[in-house]
Amino acid sequence: MATGPGAVPGAAKTAGRLSRLGKAGKTAEEAADLSKAAGKVDLSSGLVRQTVDIDDIVDGQAMTTSEVPDLALGYLGPGYKDMGNGRYVSADGLRQFRMGINDIEGHHWGAPHVNFEVCVENPRKPGRLTIDEYRVKHVRLTDVARSKK
C-alpha cells in the first residue's frame, strides 16, 4: 500500500475493506460497502497515473485483498468513474475494473476474484464500447473464502 508523498487518499481504507472480505461471515452488504469505499478514492490530484497495462496482469494470478487496490488504481489511472455495483471505468472509457458481489464471493469462475477488462469499439453498435473478451484478466483473491450460495 502506498504511503508518503503521492499516496492516494482513501486507498488504505479500501484495502481494509477488502481485507474484511477475507474473514468468515461475509455478507452482500459488506461487499456493497467495499464498492462504495473504493469509489471514494480521490485520484483528482494528478499524482497517480495509469501505471499498469492489461498485459502486466497474468490471468489467474493470485493476490491478497490488500494488494488489489493498488493494482486497480494503477490500471484505471486518474479520473476513473464509479459506475455502481463494483464497476469502475477509466476516464477514457477503455479500461474497466470489476469486483461485484458474485465475483468476490466466488459464485462463478471457480474462486473469489476481481476482473480487469479492456473495452473496444463494438462492431455491431458503432460509437459504443464492449468488452474485448480476449483481454479479460481475472485475479484470484487468496485470502477470501468461497461462500456458499
Summary of the structure (lengths in Angstrom):
residues: 149
radius of gyration: 14.8
end to end distance: 31.7
largest distance: 46.6
contacts: 442
relative contact order: 0.18
helix: 28%
strand: 20%
